[in-house]
Amino acid sequence: QVQLVESGGGLVQPGGSLRLSCAASGSVFGIYAMGWYRQAPGKQRELVARITNGGTTNYADSVKGRFIISRDNAKNTVALQMNSLKPEDTAVYYCNADYYSGSLTFGSWGQGTQVTVSS
């Protein structure tokens, strides 16, 4: 199994920046992609950004040009740099890791970190 621990959430004013970090432990050798999802009150969890071991990234349209996902494969960490934050970015952000275990694939989730964008 893979365990994930997030850090870096908080309260920020509109237009500000925050950086989220996530560290993986456990069966990290099987990880093939990591990413960030978010869930706002009353809404479904949605993909924010994802990055594969090879560095391929994809972003939600709503964050393109503002958020940057990065990965340190050697340290098994993933970070999300969030710039030009908007009130609609307010949500609980979850780190995710997709990994192989034998011939099967699994997904692990962190506990979530709150991001609040408000003046």
All heavy atoms as an XYZ file, in Angstrom:
889
protein
N       0.839     -1.197      0.000
C       0.000      0.000      0.000
C       0.872      1.245      0.000
O       2.040      1.197      0.352
C      -0.907      0.026      1.230
C      -2.003     -1.022      1.216
C      -2.977     -0.855      2.358
O      -2.721     -0.133      3.308
N      -4.106     -1.538      2.265
N       0.260      2.331     -0.442
C       0.931      3.628     -0.456
C       0.205      4.568      0.496
O      -1.022      4.677      0.461
C       0.928      4.219     -1.884
C       1.446      5.649     -1.871
C       1.763      3.348     -2.824
N       0.972      5.224      1.339
C       0.420      6.214      2.254
C       0.844      7.605      1.796
O       1.983      7.793      1.348
C       0.893      5.986      3.693
C       0.382      4.702      4.325
C       1.169      3.484      3.875
O       2.386      3.514      3.817
N       0.460      2.404      3.557
N      -0.072      8.558      1.929
C       0.177      9.917      1.460
C      -0.094     10.913      2.582
O      -1.114     10.797      3.273
C      -0.723     10.247      0.273
C      -0.599      9.329     -0.943
C      -1.708      9.621     -1.950
C       0.761      9.479     -1.595
N       0.790     11.885      2.718
C       0.616     12.937      3.720
C       0.768     14.281      3.042
O       1.807     14.560      2.433
C       1.643     12.794      4.862
C       1.483     13.944      5.852
C       1.475     11.456      5.558
N      -0.273     15.103      3.151
C      -0.268     16.428      2.513
C       0.092     17.514      3.524
O      -0.114     17.351      4.727
C      -1.654     16.758      1.932
C      -2.167     15.763      0.928
C      -3.489     15.177      1.327
O      -3.750     15.116      2.553
O      -4.263     14.776      0.452
N       0.551     18.633      2.992
C       0.799     19.808      3.816
C       0.702     21.046      2.940
O       0.772     20.949      1.703
C       2.183     19.745      4.469
O       3.196     19.671      3.484
N       0.488     22.193      3.583
C       0.566     23.450      2.855
C      -0.727     24.201      2.635
O      -0.716     25.284      2.053
N      -1.841     23.681      3.063
C      -3.090     24.410      2.881
C      -3.182     25.607      3.802
O      -2.303     25.858      4.621
N      -4.273     26.370      3.659
C      -4.479     27.519      4.526
C      -5.405     28.536      3.928
O      -6.105     28.260      2.947
N      -5.382     29.726      4.519
C      -6.221     30.840      4.079
C      -5.362     31.836      3.310
O      -4.275     32.213      3.771
C      -6.845     31.517      5.296
C      -7.613     32.819      5.057
C      -8.847     32.566      4.199
C      -8.001     33.462      6.390
N      -5.852     32.258      2.161
C      -5.114     33.210      1.333
C      -6.099     34.159      0.687
O      -7.256     33.794      0.415
C      -4.265     32.465      0.278
C      -5.139     31.718     -0.701
C      -3.322     33.407     -0.440
N      -5.666     35.371      0.426
C      -6.520     36.346     -0.241
C      -6.571     36.087     -1.735
O      -5.631     35.504     -2.302
C      -5.991     37.756      0.016
C      -6.106     38.202      1.467
C      -5.719     39.654      1.641
O      -5.059     40.245      0.801
N      -6.132     40.236      2.761
N      -7.637     36.521     -2.379
C      -7.706     36.383     -3.845
C      -6.492     37.019     -4.509
O      -6.057     38.104     -4.108
C      -8.995     37.124     -4.203
C      -9.848     36.992     -2.983
C      -8.893     37.072     -1.825
N      -5.961     36.312     -5.499
C      -4.755     36.763     -6.169
C      -3.475     36.259     -5.552
O      -2.392     36.413     -6.137
N      -3.575     35.652     -4.387
C      -2.412     35.147     -3.689
C      -1.974     33.779     -4.182
O      -2.535     33.228     -5.132
N      -0.961     33.245     -3.501
C      -0.382     31.952     -3.876
C      -0.270     31.035     -2.666
O      -0.130     31.498     -1.534
C       1.018     32.150     -4.472
O       0.976     32.925     -5.647
N      -0.331     29.754     -2.951
C      -0.095     28.714     -1.960
C       0.619     27.560     -2.641
O       0.436     27.347     -3.848
C      -1.404     28.191     -1.361
C      -2.064     28.931     -0.203
C      -3.379     28.256      0.163
C      -1.157     29.020      0.997
N       1.377     26.832     -1.852
C       2.053     25.632     -2.371
C       1.664     24.450     -1.510
O       1.855     24.466     -0.283
C       3.565     25.826     -2.365
C       4.341     24.655     -2.951
C       5.827     24.962     -2.965
N       6.633     23.855     -3.452
C       6.901     23.621     -4.726
N       6.420     24.428     -5.633
N       7.646     22.594     -5.092
N       1.122     23.419     -2.155
C       0.783     22.176     -1.477
C       1.864     21.145     -1.753
O       2.398     21.083     -2.867
C      -0.565     21.645     -1.965
C      -1.763     22.585     -1.862
C      -3.025     21.873     -2.356
C      -1.944     23.100     -0.462
N       2.154     20.336     -0.745
C       3.125     19.258     -0.903
C       2.521     17.951     -0.426
O       1.647     17.938      0.442
C       4.391     19.559     -0.096
O       5.033     20.712     -0.570
N       3.012     16.869     -0.997
C       2.512     15.539     -0.630
C       3.685     14.570     -0.678
O       4.414     14.520     -1.677
C       1.427     15.111     -1.600
S       0.826     13.422     -1.372
N       3.842     13.811      0.388
C       4.916     12.820      0.462
C       4.314     11.422      0.518
O       3.379     11.170      1.291
C       5.773     13.071      1.700
N       4.842     10.540     -0.301
C       4.377      9.155     -0.358
C       5.346      8.246      0.385
O       6.558      8.454      0.368
C       4.248      8.704     -1.810
N       4.783      7.218      0.994
C       5.592      6.198      1.662
C       4.922      4.845      1.471
O       3.779      4.759      1.028
C       5.751      6.511      3.149
O       4.492      6.538      3.803
N       5.636      3.799      1.788
C       5.104      2.452      1.617
C       5.586      1.856      0.300
O       6.752      1.944     -0.031
N       4.682      1.301     -0.470
C       5.024      0.630     -1.730
C       5.203      1.625     -2.870
O       4.545      1.544     -3.911
C       3.949     -0.391     -2.082
O       3.804     -1.350     -1.056
N       6.105      2.563     -2.689
C       6.265      3.671     -3.651
C       6.846      3.227     -4.978
O       6.687      3.913     -5.987
C       7.126      4.794     -3.050
C       6.444      5.400     -1.827
C       8.501      4.262     -2.688
N       7.500      2.054     -5.018
C       8.129      1.596     -6.259
C       7.091      1.327     -7.337
O       7.415      1.292     -8.525
C       8.959      0.340     -5.996
C       8.202     -0.736     -5.283
C       7.434     -1.658     -5.982
C       8.239     -0.825     -3.902
C       6.724     -2.637     -5.306
C       7.536     -1.812     -3.226
C       6.772     -2.710     -3.935
N       5.830      1.119     -6.931
C       4.778      0.817     -7.896
C       4.036      2.035     -8.416
O       3.200      1.921     -9.313
N       4.361      3.218     -7.887
C       3.641      4.431     -8.292
C       3.950      4.770     -9.738
O       5.110      4.811    -10.140
C       4.006      5.613     -7.381
C       3.508      5.372     -5.960
C       3.396      6.914     -7.925
C       3.925      6.454     -4.971
N       2.906      5.047    -10.545
C       3.126      5.466    -11.917
C       2.560      6.859    -12.209
O       2.830      7.431    -13.265
C       2.578      4.455    -12.925
C       1.097      4.197    -12.832
C       0.185      4.967    -13.548
C       0.614      3.163    -12.053
C      -1.177      4.717    -13.482
C      -0.750      2.905    -11.969
C      -1.635      3.687    -12.687
O      -2.979      3.440    -12.621
N       1.791      7.390    -11.301
C       1.293      8.763    -11.459
C       0.857      9.295    -10.105
O       0.421      8.531     -9.231
C       0.112      8.820    -12.440
N       0.956     10.606     -9.955
C       0.468     11.272     -8.750
C      -0.282     12.528     -9.177
O      -0.041     13.079    -10.254
C       1.614     11.631     -7.809
C       2.363     10.423     -7.277
S       3.643     10.832     -6.071
C       2.633     11.222     -4.619
N      -1.168     12.953     -8.311
C      -1.944     14.122     -8.690
C      -2.655     14.752     -7.518
O      -2.522     14.307     -6.373
N      -3.394     15.806     -7.851
C      -4.191     16.536     -6.876
C      -5.633     16.625     -7.359
O      -5.885     16.916     -8.526
C      -3.633     17.947     -6.685
C      -2.302     17.968     -6.025
C      -1.082     17.950     -6.636
C      -2.047     17.988     -4.626
N      -0.092     17.954     -5.694
C      -0.656     17.992     -4.448
C      -2.862     18.024     -3.482
C      -0.052     18.016     -3.188
C      -2.271     18.051     -2.238
C      -0.890     18.051     -2.101
N      -6.527     16.386     -6.436
C      -7.953     16.535     -6.674
C      -8.485     17.512     -5.634
O      -7.826     17.779     -4.631
C      -8.669     15.188     -6.529
C      -8.380     14.203     -7.633
C      -7.126     13.605     -7.751
C      -9.355     13.863     -8.577
C      -6.851     12.707     -8.763
C      -9.099     12.956     -9.593
C      -7.841     12.381     -9.671
O      -7.581     11.492    -10.679
N      -9.673     18.023     -5.880
C     -10.291     18.899     -4.882
C     -11.789     18.669     -4.824
O     -12.402     18.217     -5.793
C      -9.996     20.373     -5.186
C     -10.644     20.901     -6.464
C     -10.155     22.323     -6.743
N     -10.762     22.871     -7.946
C     -10.399     24.033     -8.490
N      -9.415     24.766     -7.943
N     -11.010     24.470     -9.583
N     -12.331     18.996     -3.655
C     -13.767     18.856     -3.467
C     -14.283     20.049     -2.680
O     -13.880     20.272     -1.528
C     -14.096     17.559     -2.732
C     -15.582     17.261     -2.656
C     -15.875     15.838     -2.223
O     -15.016     15.147     -1.670
N     -17.087     15.373     -2.492
N     -15.143     20.803     -3.325
C     -15.784     21.943     -2.684
C     -17.093     21.486     -2.052
O     -17.659     20.467     -2.464
C     -16.041     23.045     -3.708
N     -17.601     22.212     -1.068
C     -18.852     21.818     -0.408
C     -19.988     21.662     -1.423
O     -20.210     22.541     -2.270
C     -19.120     22.977      0.545
C     -17.784     23.538      0.836
C     -17.006     23.398     -0.434
N     -20.664     20.532     -1.348
C     -21.798     20.274     -2.223
C     -21.444     19.878     -3.631
O     -22.340     19.739     -4.483
N     -20.150     19.696     -3.904
C     -19.725     19.329     -5.258
C     -18.961     18.014     -5.232
O     -18.485     17.565     -4.196
C     -18.851     20.442     -5.844
C     -19.588     21.744     -6.083
C     -18.718     22.731     -6.836
C     -19.472     23.999     -7.143
N     -18.639     24.973     -7.910
N     -18.834     17.428     -6.411
C     -18.085     16.191     -6.532
C     -16.578     16.471     -6.539
O     -16.140     17.568     -6.912
C     -18.471     15.462     -7.821
C     -19.874     14.861     -7.790
C     -20.140     13.989     -9.000
O     -19.599     14.211    -10.077
N     -20.985     12.978     -8.830
N     -15.812     15.481     -6.151
C     -14.360     15.601     -6.218
C     -13.953     15.663     -7.682
O     -14.454     14.908     -8.517
C     -13.699     14.409     -5.527
C     -12.211     14.556     -5.335
C     -11.651     13.420     -4.494
N     -12.214     13.404     -3.149
C     -11.773     12.594     -2.195
N     -10.760     11.752     -2.425
N     -12.337     12.619     -1.002
N     -13.030     16.571     -7.992
C     -12.602     16.753     -9.375
C     -11.081     16.783     -9.468
O     -10.385     17.191     -8.528
C     -13.163     18.067     -9.941
C     -12.684     19.320     -9.228
C     -13.168     20.604     -9.890
O     -13.890     20.552    -10.891
O     -12.785     21.680     -9.377
N     -10.592     16.365    -10.628
C      -9.162     16.413    -10.888
C      -8.716     17.863    -11.025
O      -9.344     18.648    -11.724
C      -8.830     15.655    -12.164
C      -7.385     15.768    -12.657
C      -6.441     15.028    -11.726
C      -7.260     15.237    -14.081
N      -7.598     18.185    -10.372
C      -6.970     19.491    -10.538
C      -5.770     19.374    -11.472
O      -5.661     20.094    -12.461
C      -6.524     20.066     -9.179
C      -5.796     21.394     -9.381
C      -7.720     20.238     -8.249
N      -4.859     18.466    -11.148
C      -3.657     18.266    -11.959
C      -3.099     16.883    -11.674
O      -3.251     16.360    -10.567
C      -2.611     19.332    -11.665
N      -2.415     16.343    -12.683
C      -1.859     14.999    -12.557
C      -0.549     14.953    -13.312
O      -0.384     15.629    -14.344
C      -2.852     13.978    -13.116
C      -2.494     12.510    -12.903
C      -3.655     11.644    -13.383
N      -3.448     10.222    -13.153
C      -2.963      9.390    -14.052
N      -2.578      9.859    -15.226
N      -2.839      8.102    -13.766
N       0.401     14.146    -12.800
C       1.703     14.023    -13.447
C       2.153     12.579    -13.385
O       2.040     11.923    -12.340
C       2.740     14.971    -12.805
C       4.067     14.913    -13.547
C       2.916     14.687    -11.312
C       5.039     16.042    -13.140
N       2.643     12.068    -14.510
C       3.112     10.698    -14.558
C       4.597     10.620    -14.195
O       5.276     11.646    -14.078
C       2.923     10.113    -15.961
O       3.822     10.779    -16.862
C       1.491     10.275    -16.436
N       5.090      9.395    -14.049
C       6.524      9.211    -13.763
C       7.384      9.833    -14.851
O       8.487     10.318    -14.576
C       6.853      7.724    -13.646
C       6.402      7.137    -12.333
O       5.756      7.797    -11.531
N       6.732      5.880    -12.112
N       6.887      9.815    -16.066
C       7.641     10.366    -17.186
C       7.530     11.872    -17.317
O       8.165     12.461    -18.196
N       6.707     12.480    -16.463
C       6.600     13.936    -16.491
C       5.431     14.486    -17.287
O       5.271     15.705    -17.409
N       4.616     13.614    -17.850
C       3.447     14.085    -18.578
C       2.422     14.649    -17.610
O       2.098     14.011    -16.613
C       2.809     12.949    -19.391
O       3.767     12.454    -20.328
C       1.578     13.436    -20.137
N       1.935     15.851    -17.907
C       0.992     16.514    -17.011
C      -0.348     16.754    -17.700
O      -0.427     16.867    -18.925
C       1.537     17.860    -16.536
O       1.802     18.695    -17.675
C       2.826     17.690    -15.753
N      -1.385     16.826    -16.903
C      -2.659     17.328    -17.395
C      -3.326     18.115    -16.274
O      -3.141     17.815    -15.086
C      -3.562     16.223    -17.948
C      -3.938     15.190    -16.921
O      -3.093     14.459    -16.433
N      -5.217     15.149    -16.578
N      -4.043     19.149    -16.692
C      -4.651     20.092    -15.758
C      -6.137     20.276    -16.072
O      -6.558     20.182    -17.226
C      -3.990     21.473    -15.881
C      -2.543     21.528    -15.453
C      -1.527     21.288    -16.361
C      -2.211     21.852    -14.143
C      -0.194     21.343    -15.972
C      -0.884     21.924    -13.742
C       0.114     21.665    -14.667
O       1.426     21.740    -14.269
N      -6.892     20.587    -15.048
C      -8.260     21.017    -15.270
C      -8.222     22.359    -16.001
O      -7.330     23.184    -15.762
C      -8.991     21.172    -13.942
N      -9.173     22.581    -16.881
C      -9.208     23.829    -17.645
C      -9.254     25.041    -16.712
O      -8.684     26.093    -17.023
C     -10.424     23.851    -18.564
C     -10.278     22.915    -19.747
O      -9.134     22.498    -20.038
O     -11.296     22.589    -20.378
N      -9.905     24.891    -15.585
C     -10.095     26.015    -14.670
C      -8.806     26.479    -13.999
O      -8.761     27.586    -13.443
C     -11.126     25.659    -13.604
O     -10.699     24.528    -12.861
N      -7.755     25.656    -14.035
C      -6.508     26.023    -13.354
C      -5.338     26.195    -14.318
O      -4.244     26.578    -13.885
C      -6.138     25.003    -12.257
C      -7.292     24.794    -11.298
C      -5.672     23.680    -12.850
N      -5.539     25.906    -15.587
C      -4.455     26.039    -16.561
C      -3.908     27.467    -16.574
O      -4.668     28.439    -16.588
C      -4.945     25.658    -17.957
C      -5.102     24.168    -18.170
C      -5.588     23.852    -19.581
C      -5.745     22.356    -19.777
N      -6.297     22.039    -21.111
N      -2.605     27.565    -16.555
C      -1.962     28.872    -16.554
C      -1.799     29.477    -15.168
O      -1.117     30.489    -15.000
N      -2.424     28.874    -14.165
C      -2.320     29.390    -12.787
C      -1.636     28.391    -11.847
O      -0.919     28.802    -10.929
C      -3.719     29.711    -12.246
C      -4.466     30.766    -13.048
C      -5.754     31.191    -12.335
N      -6.698     30.092    -12.172
C      -7.173     29.695    -10.997
N      -6.788     30.291     -9.886
N      -8.047     28.692    -10.933
N      -1.889     27.110    -12.044
C      -1.340     26.075    -11.170
C      -0.241     25.306    -11.907
O      -0.327     25.103    -13.121
C      -2.423     25.085    -10.757
C      -3.475     25.630     -9.834
C      -3.573     26.987     -9.546
C      -4.372     24.765     -9.228
C      -4.553     27.480     -8.692
C      -5.353     25.238     -8.369
C      -5.449     26.592     -8.103
N       0.745     24.863    -11.145
C       1.818     24.055    -11.708
C       2.052     22.851    -10.801
O       2.276     23.008     -9.593
C       3.127     24.851    -11.831
C       2.931     26.071    -12.728
C       4.247     23.967    -12.381
C       4.114     27.017    -12.741
N       2.009     21.663    -11.400
C       2.291     20.447    -10.651
C       3.717     20.005    -10.951
O       4.193     20.134    -12.090
C       1.285     19.320    -11.001
C       1.447     18.138    -10.039
C       1.412     18.887    -12.457
C       0.330     17.111    -10.141
N       4.399     19.524     -9.919
C       5.769     19.050    -10.097
C       5.976     17.799     -9.253
O       5.251     17.555     -8.283
C       6.766     20.144     -9.708
O       6.596     20.535     -8.358
N       6.999     17.063     -9.619
C       7.219     15.759     -8.999
C       8.712     15.562     -8.763
O       9.535     15.934     -9.593
C       6.693     14.685     -9.956
C       6.861     13.272     -9.516
C       5.585     12.677     -9.021
N       5.832     11.279     -8.700
C       5.526     10.271     -9.505
N       4.935     10.536    -10.670
N       5.774      9.048     -9.149
N       9.039     14.976     -7.631
C      10.404     14.543     -7.352
C      10.340     13.031     -7.181
O       9.972     12.537     -6.117
C      10.944     15.233     -6.101
C      12.413     14.930     -5.860
O      12.866     13.820     -6.237
O      13.123     15.769     -5.297
N      10.662     12.317     -8.245
C      10.535     10.861     -8.209
C      11.469     10.238     -7.180
O      11.132      9.230     -6.552
C      10.815     10.277     -9.589
C       9.727     10.613    -10.598
O       8.579     10.844    -10.237
N      10.089     10.649    -11.865
N      12.636     10.835     -6.997
C      13.610     10.279     -6.058
C      13.119     10.387     -4.620
O      13.391      9.508     -3.796
C      14.942     10.996     -6.209
N      12.384     11.455     -4.323
C      11.883     11.673     -2.972
C      10.436     11.239     -2.802
O       9.896     11.337     -1.698
C      12.020     13.144     -2.593
C      13.462     13.632     -2.519
C      13.526     15.081     -2.079
C      14.970     15.562     -1.969
N      15.059     16.979     -1.549
N       9.832     10.802     -3.905
C       8.426     10.369     -3.861
C       7.511     11.465     -3.336
O       6.667     11.232     -2.458
C       8.277      9.099     -3.029
C       9.059      7.941     -3.605
O       8.891      7.595     -4.769
N       9.945      7.368     -2.805
N       7.696     12.644     -3.867
C       6.862     13.777     -3.480
C       6.244     14.409     -4.720
O       6.775     14.300     -5.829
C       7.662     14.845     -2.727
O       8.733     15.301     -3.556
C       8.233     14.291     -1.430
N       5.131     15.068     -4.508
C       4.478     15.844     -5.558
C       4.034     17.153     -4.931
O       3.634     17.194     -3.766
C       3.286     15.081     -6.172
C       2.183     14.838     -5.149
C       2.748     15.805     -7.391
N       4.150     18.220     -5.696
C       3.789     19.538     -5.200
C       2.840     20.217     -6.182
O       2.834     19.905     -7.378
C       5.029     20.396     -5.001
N       2.048     21.123     -5.650
C       1.137     21.907     -6.480
C       1.329     23.370     -6.118
O       0.994     23.783     -5.010
C      -0.314     21.492     -6.252
C      -1.343     22.168     -7.153
C      -1.179     21.699     -8.598
C      -2.765     21.901     -6.666
N       1.901     24.127     -7.039
C       2.057     25.563     -6.874
C       0.811     26.241     -7.418
O       0.502     26.098     -8.605
C       3.297     26.066     -7.604
C       3.501     27.571     -7.506
C       3.806     28.028     -6.094
O       4.549     27.381     -5.372
N       3.215     29.150     -5.693
N       0.109     26.958     -6.553
C      -1.147     27.585     -6.937
C      -0.982     29.096     -6.899
O      -0.708     29.663     -5.833
C      -2.269     27.149     -5.993
C      -2.444     25.640     -5.912
S      -3.851     25.130     -4.909
C      -3.303     25.672     -3.287
N      -1.117     29.723     -8.051
C      -0.968     31.163     -8.184
C      -2.286     31.797     -8.629
O      -3.169     31.104     -9.137
C       0.129     31.493     -9.197
C       1.464     30.893     -8.833
O       1.883     30.919     -7.678
N       2.161     30.346     -9.819
N      -2.382     33.090     -8.453
C      -3.577     33.836     -8.863
C      -4.846     33.153     -8.368
O      -5.799     32.939     -9.126
C      -3.609     33.975    -10.391
O      -2.458     34.621    -10.872
N      -4.850     32.823     -7.111
C      -5.969     32.068     -6.545
C      -7.255     32.872     -6.558
O      -7.247     34.102     -6.382
C      -5.627     31.620     -5.127
C      -4.681     30.403     -5.066
C      -4.013     30.301     -3.712
C      -5.447     29.132     -5.395
N      -8.353     32.155     -6.773
C      -9.677     32.742     -6.845
C     -10.560     32.136     -5.752
O     -10.314     31.005     -5.313
C     -10.307     32.459     -8.207
C      -9.476     32.910     -9.397
C     -10.121     32.477    -10.703
C      -9.293     32.904    -11.900
N      -9.920     32.474    -13.181
N     -11.607     32.823     -5.358
C     -12.513     32.253     -4.351
C     -13.057     30.886     -4.762
O     -13.261     30.017     -3.902
C     -13.620     33.300     -4.254
C     -12.934     34.582     -4.584
C     -11.940     34.228     -5.657
N     -13.258     30.693     -6.052
C     -13.787     29.404     -6.512
C     -12.773     28.262     -6.415
O     -13.114     27.108     -6.672
C     -14.314     29.506     -7.954
C     -13.365     30.136     -8.937
C     -13.622     31.629     -9.137
O     -13.861     32.353     -8.131
O     -13.559     32.080    -10.309
N     -11.529     28.576     -6.049
C     -10.542     27.534     -5.794
C     -10.672     26.968     -4.375
O      -9.988     25.990     -4.036
C      -9.129     28.078     -5.976
C      -8.826     28.464     -7.417
O      -9.202     27.703     -8.324
O      -8.204     29.528     -7.623
N     -11.514     27.572     -3.572
C     -11.723     27.104     -2.207
C     -12.260     25.683     -2.207
O     -13.271     25.393     -2.853
C     -12.699     28.032     -1.460
O     -12.103     29.327     -1.329
C     -13.019     27.475     -0.077
N     -11.573     24.797     -1.503
C     -11.949     23.382     -1.472
C     -10.998     22.636     -0.543
O      -9.979     23.183     -0.114
C     -11.886     22.778     -2.872
N     -11.331     21.388     -0.291
C     -10.372     20.471      0.324
C      -9.598     19.820     -0.816
O     -10.199     19.276     -1.749
C     -11.070     19.408      1.187
C     -10.032     18.447      1.759
C     -11.859     20.070      2.312
N      -8.288     19.895     -0.733
C      -7.422     19.343     -1.776
C      -6.843     18.020     -1.302
O      -6.313     17.922     -0.187
C      -6.301     20.337     -2.099
C      -6.775     21.489     -2.945
C      -7.641     22.454     -2.431
C      -6.389     21.610     -4.278
C      -8.099     23.511     -3.207
C      -6.836     22.656     -5.064
C      -7.694     23.593     -4.522
O      -8.146     24.630     -5.316
N      -6.935     17.021     -2.170
C      -6.482     15.677     -1.840
C      -5.351     15.263     -2.778
O      -5.453     15.408     -4.004
C      -7.625     14.678     -1.988
C      -8.773     14.887     -1.044
C      -9.849     15.689     -1.401
C      -8.784     14.274      0.205
C     -10.910     15.891     -0.541
C      -9.846     14.467      1.077
C     -10.904     15.271      0.700
O     -11.956     15.461      1.557
N      -4.321     14.703     -2.195
C      -3.243     14.099     -2.968
C      -3.660     12.678     -3.352
O      -4.328     11.978     -2.570
C      -1.967     14.078     -2.136
S      -0.545     13.327     -2.941
N      -3.272     12.275     -4.547
C      -3.603     10.947     -5.044
C      -2.379     10.303     -5.651
O      -1.557     10.980     -6.281
C      -4.721     11.053     -6.082
C      -4.903      9.781     -6.878
O      -4.358      9.642     -7.961
N      -5.666      8.851     -6.333
N      -2.262      8.990     -5.470
C      -1.210      8.229     -6.133
C      -1.824      6.982     -6.755
O      -2.578      6.268     -6.097
C      -0.113      7.842     -5.155
N      -1.523      6.752     -8.023
C      -1.920      5.533     -8.715
C      -0.717      4.610     -8.765
O       0.376      5.039     -9.156
C      -2.402      5.847    -10.131
C      -3.674      6.674    -10.126
O      -4.512      6.443     -9.241
O      -3.817      7.548    -10.998
N      -0.904      3.337     -8.397
C       0.238      2.440     -8.323
C      -0.140      1.025     -8.708
O      -1.303      0.632     -8.618
C       0.872      2.477     -6.932
C       0.000      1.990     -5.803
C       0.132      0.685     -5.310
C      -0.947      2.817     -5.218
C      -0.662      0.239     -4.269
C      -1.745      2.383     -4.184
C      -1.596      1.091     -3.706
O      -2.385      0.640     -2.672
N       0.878      0.294     -9.148
C       0.722     -1.109     -9.460
C       1.034     -1.939     -8.216
O       1.923     -1.612     -7.437
C       1.686     -1.530    -10.569
C       1.457     -0.879    -11.894
C       2.305      0.124    -12.358
C       0.405     -1.267    -12.717
C       2.121      0.715    -13.594
C       0.206     -0.670    -13.959
C       1.063      0.318    -14.388
O       0.866      0.905    -15.607
N       0.308     -3.027     -8.087
C       0.640     -4.057     -7.104
C       0.393     -5.379     -7.803
O      -0.751     -5.800     -7.981
C      -0.211     -3.920     -5.845
O       0.126     -4.928     -4.902
N       1.500     -6.005     -8.247
C       1.353     -7.168     -9.096
C       0.756     -6.743    -10.428
O       1.240     -5.812    -11.058
N      -0.300     -7.403    -10.842
C      -0.949     -7.070    -12.111
C      -2.132     -6.122    -11.932
O      -2.816     -5.793    -12.896
C      -1.435     -8.347    -12.792
O      -2.373     -9.012    -11.969
N      -2.358     -5.685    -10.727
C      -3.501     -4.832    -10.430
C      -3.047     -3.388    -10.209
O      -1.896     -3.123     -9.868
C      -4.230     -5.334     -9.180
C      -4.771     -6.759     -9.231
C      -5.396     -7.137     -7.900
C      -5.758     -6.935    -10.375
N      -3.989     -2.464    -10.402
C      -3.714     -1.056    -10.119
C      -4.616     -0.588     -8.983
O      -5.764     -1.048     -8.851
C      -3.934     -0.178    -11.354
O      -5.298     -0.325    -11.782
C      -3.023     -0.584    -12.493
N      -4.077      0.335     -8.196
C      -4.792      0.868     -7.048
C      -4.593      2.378     -6.988
O      -3.686      2.929     -7.616
C      -4.253      0.245     -5.750
C      -4.462     -1.237     -5.653
C      -3.517     -2.124     -6.165
C      -5.589     -1.762     -5.046
C      -3.694     -3.488     -6.083
C      -5.780     -3.122     -4.956
C      -4.835     -3.998     -5.476
N      -5.443      3.006     -6.210
C      -5.294      4.431     -5.953
C      -5.305      4.680     -4.460
O      -6.092      4.085     -3.733
N      -4.408      5.546     -4.014
C      -4.376      5.950     -2.607
C      -4.672      7.428     -2.491
O      -4.367      8.211     -3.406
C      -3.001      5.654     -1.993
O      -2.869      4.294     -1.683
N      -5.221      7.807     -1.357
C      -5.598      9.194     -1.111
C      -5.000      9.690      0.195
O      -4.905      8.935      1.166
C      -7.118      9.336     -1.037
C      -7.817      9.004     -2.306
C      -8.316      7.796     -2.688
C      -8.073      9.900     -3.396
N      -8.871      7.885     -3.931
C      -8.747      9.161     -4.400
C      -7.815     11.246     -3.620
C      -9.150      9.738     -5.605
C      -8.221     11.813     -4.817
C      -8.878     11.057     -5.796
N      -4.636     10.949      0.203
C      -4.242     11.589      1.439
C      -5.470     11.995      2.233
O      -6.605     11.798      1.802
N      -5.238     12.590      3.392
C      -6.345     12.946      4.281
C      -7.018     14.251      3.871
O      -8.114     14.564      4.347
C      -5.831     13.066      5.723
C      -5.096     14.358      6.058
C      -3.670     14.405      5.535
O      -3.192     13.470      4.893
N      -2.975     15.502      5.826
N      -6.384     14.998      2.992
C      -6.956     16.255      2.525
C      -6.433     17.447      3.294
O      -6.142     17.351      4.490
N      -6.311     18.570      2.595
C      -5.892     19.807      3.231
C      -6.789     20.945      2.725
O      -7.060     21.045      1.533
C      -4.401     20.104      2.963
O      -3.995     21.264      3.694
C      -4.101     20.301      1.484
N      -7.251     21.771      3.642
C      -8.198     22.818      3.294
C      -7.481     24.019      2.685
O      -6.481     24.507      3.234
C      -8.968     23.281      4.529
C      -9.940     24.421      4.291
C     -11.142     24.010      3.457
O     -11.758     22.974      3.720
N     -11.507     24.832      2.465
N      -7.998     24.490      1.562
C      -7.546     25.735      0.941
C      -8.740     26.676      0.884
O      -9.784     26.326      0.322
C      -6.996     25.494     -0.478
C      -6.727     26.821     -1.182
C      -5.729     24.656     -0.413
N      -8.593     27.834      1.494
C      -9.659     28.825      1.510
C      -9.132     30.119      0.912
O      -8.118     30.655      1.368
C     -10.158     29.084      2.941
O     -10.621     27.857      3.515
C     -11.301     30.094      2.937
N      -9.824     30.597     -0.121
C      -9.445     31.846     -0.790
C     -10.527     32.870     -0.486
O     -11.658     32.752     -0.969
C      -9.288     31.648     -2.300
C      -8.789     32.952     -2.938
C      -8.340     30.501     -2.595
N     -10.185     33.842      0.326
C     -11.179     34.813      0.776
C     -10.489     36.076      1.240
O      -9.384     36.038      1.776
C     -12.020     34.216      1.914
O     -12.912     35.184      2.428
N     -11.185     37.189      1.044
C     -10.656     38.460      1.541
C     -11.226     38.764      2.928
O     -10.900     39.789      3.519
C     -10.992     39.590      0.564
O     -12.385     39.635      0.307
